Amino acid sequence: MVTTIDAFRDYLQKEKKYSPHTVSAYLNDIISFQTFNTTNFDQEDIEQVNYGQIRSWIVSLVDAGISNVSVNRKIASLKAFYKFLLKIKEIQLSPLLKHKALKTAKSLQIPFSEKEVAKVLDGLQDPVGFEEVRNKLIIDLFYTTGIRRTELIHLKISDISFANGTIKVLGKRNKERILPILPIVVEQLFLYIRERSHVESIRDFDCLFIAKKGLKLNESFVYRLINSYFSPVSEKVKKSPHILRHTFATHLLNNGADLNSVKELLGHSSLASTQVYTHNSLAELKKVYEEAHPRNK
């Protein structure tokens, strides 16, 4: 017998086309609530719960020291589940209809400065050997295309068009986008492909980026790589691939790029997602304005 949770899993995988990691996160949250509901209310059928029961779960999560951000994410999973149940007519009304998300402090992602990025790339001016060539290319791709970490890891050699100077990226929900790459990065790609050909026993042959043992890179490796190169040049708290993506967007906007163009390059579905990157652009604009306006002399 197919349960509603099984049906929801199929819906996320086949219709929404979410990644395995995202599907797993949704299901873990729902099963966690189901376990809580069974233990505290002796009710296994979560299709028939009321908001009071959900509220009790929220209180237990907060009491356990789970952050409001994490609680909101868990509730978002539950909300998606009940929205699905409405869609397939298993319920008539969502118990989360009037729920308001817990308040969270907005954290501002601080990008690297142009000088910090330049210091890292200058330090890799003449990379020697497979690993240095690969590392420089990874940093430059993050900074010149704004791709996500998972997008970079899943790049295939066949995604590169040397003739057109573009790469094909598979983004969220399997949405493809074509990104231009600068001539200097095209040169680095040629160099990397040549170095890569000398790696023995390549197992993940289709993958563009591999470790020296021939396997596809994983997310933690890429995080550590970025962190290790930027730690010596930056005192910022976060030094991650996402901060490089943020840096890409901020530097483009600071230098006059159109917000809609940046949205397309980042692969955002709405302009609202891109507008978060305008904070630092406005700070830069304010600085230029204050220095240039005659009334501030």
WOZI-V52154 format. One record per residue. N is the residue number from 1. SS is DSSP state (hx for helix, st for strand, lp for the rest). PSI is psi in whole degrees, -180 to 180 (999 if undefined). Layout:
# WOZI-V52154
<<N:SS:PSI> <N:SS:PSI>>
This chain:
# WOZI-V52154
<<1:lp:129> <2:lp:121> <3:lp:167> <4:hx:-30> <5:hx:-41> <6:hx:-42> <7:hx:-38> <8:hx:-40> <9:hx:-46> <10:hx:-39> <11:hx:-45> <12:hx:-39> <13:hx:-47> <14:hx:-36> <15:hx:-48> <16:lp:-21> <17:lp:41> <18:lp:156> <19:lp:158> <20:hx:-37> <21:hx:-44> <22:hx:-43> <23:hx:-44> <24:hx:-41> <25:hx:-44> <26:hx:-49> <27:hx:-38> <28:hx:-40> <29:hx:-43> <30:hx:-43> <31:hx:-34> <32:hx:-43> <33:hx:-40> <34:hx:-42> <35:hx:-44> <36:hx:-44> <37:hx:-40> <38:hx:-43> <39:hx:-42> <40:hx:-24> <41:hx:4> <42:lp:42> <43:lp:111> <44:lp:-23> <45:lp:94> <46:hx:-5> <47:hx:-23> <48:hx:17> <49:lp:164> <50:lp:171> <51:hx:-30> <52:hx:-39> <53:hx:-40> <54:hx:-39> <55:hx:-39> <56:hx:-39> <57:hx:-44> <58:hx:-46> <59:hx:-41> <60:hx:-36> <61:hx:-44> <62:hx:-43> <63:hx:-28> <64:lp:1> <65:lp:12> <66:lp:134> <67:lp:157> <68:hx:-34> <69:hx:-46> <70:hx:-38> <71:hx:-45> <72:hx:-37> <73:hx:-41> <74:hx:-41> <75:hx:-34> <76:hx:-38> <77:hx:-44> <78:hx:-39> <79:hx:-41> <80:hx:-36> <81:hx:-46> <82:hx:-30> <83:hx:-38> <84:hx:-42> <85:hx:-36> <86:hx:-41> <87:hx:-39> <88:lp:9> <89:lp:34> <90:lp:-26> <91:lp:161> <92:lp:-22> <93:lp:135> <94:lp:133> <95:lp:-10> <96:lp:16> <97:lp:-41> <98:lp:12> <99:lp:138> <100:lp:134> <101:lp:149> <102:lp:146> <103:lp:138> <104:lp:149> <105:lp:133> <106:lp:123> <107:lp:128> <108:lp:122> <109:lp:117> <110:lp:118> <111:lp:164> <112:lp:151> <113:lp:165> <114:hx:-35> <115:hx:-40> <116:hx:-43> <117:hx:-42> <118:hx:-39> <119:hx:-43> <120:hx:-47> <121:hx:-33> <122:hx:-34> <123:hx:-18> <124:lp:31> <125:lp:-44> <126:lp:76> <127:lp:141> <128:lp:127> <129:hx:168> <130:hx:-50> <131:hx:-43> <132:hx:-42> <133:hx:-45> <134:hx:-46> <135:hx:-42> <136:hx:-42> <137:hx:-41> <138:hx:-48> <139:hx:-44> <140:hx:-36> <141:hx:-42> <142:hx:-46> <143:hx:-30> <144:hx:-9> <145:hx:-21> <146:lp:19> <147:lp:157> <148:lp:160> <149:hx:-47> <150:hx:-34> <151:hx:-41> <152:hx:-44> <153:hx:-36> <154:lp:6> <155:lp:139> <156:st:156> <157:hx:-35> <158:hx:-11> <159:hx:-11> <160:st:131> <161:st:99> <162:lp:-33> <163:lp:-40> <164:lp:-12> <165:lp:46> <166:st:162> <167:st:146> <168:st:126> <169:st:134> <170:st:108> <171:lp:-158> <172:hx:145> <173:hx:31> <174:hx:31> <175:lp:121> <176:st:146> <177:st:150> <178:st:126> <179:st:137> <180:st:147> <181:lp:141> <182:lp:151> <183:hx:-38> <184:hx:-32> <185:hx:-34> <186:hx:-42> <187:hx:-42> <188:hx:-35> <189:hx:-43> <190:hx:-46> <191:hx:-43> <192:hx:-44> <193:hx:-38> <194:hx:-46> <195:hx:-38> <196:hx:-33> <197:lp:-17> <198:lp:-7> <199:lp:131> <200:lp:149> <201:lp:54> <202:lp:121> <203:lp:-44> <204:lp:73> <205:lp:-35> <206:lp:-26> <207:st:137> <208:lp:-52> <209:lp:125> <210:st:162> <211:lp:171> <212:lp:-16> <213:lp:3> <214:lp:6> <215:lp:154> <216:st:144> <217:lp:153> <218:lp:170> <219:hx:-40> <220:hx:-36> <221:hx:-46> <222:hx:-39> <223:hx:-48> <224:hx:-36> <225:hx:-51> <226:hx:-44> <227:hx:-41> <228:hx:-35> <229:hx:-31> <230:hx:-18> <231:hx:-42> <232:lp:-20> <233:lp:-9> <234:lp:140> <235:lp:7> <236:lp:148> <237:lp:-47> <238:lp:129> <239:lp:82> <240:lp:169> <241:hx:-36> <242:hx:-35> <243:hx:-33> <244:hx:-38> <245:hx:-43> <246:hx:-39> <247:hx:-44> <248:hx:-51> <249:hx:-44> <250:hx:-44> <251:hx:-36> <252:hx:-47> <253:hx:-39> <254:hx:-30> <255:lp:20> <256:lp:8> <257:lp:148> <258:lp:139> <259:hx:-39> <260:hx:-36> <261:hx:-42> <262:hx:-38> <263:hx:-47> <264:hx:-41> <265:hx:-38> <266:hx:-18> <267:lp:27> <268:lp:144> <269:lp:-24> <270:lp:157> <271:hx:-27> <272:hx:-36> <273:hx:-32> <274:hx:-29> <275:hx:-19> <276:hx:-26> <277:hx:-5> <278:hx:-13> <279:hx:-55> <280:hx:-29> <281:hx:-39> <282:hx:-36> <283:hx:-41> <284:hx:-41> <285:hx:-41> <286:hx:-40> <287:hx:-47> <288:hx:-43> <289:hx:-47> <290:hx:-33> <291:hx:-29> <292:hx:-29> <293:lp:131> <294:hx:-26> <295:hx:-10> <296:hx:13> <297:lp:999>>
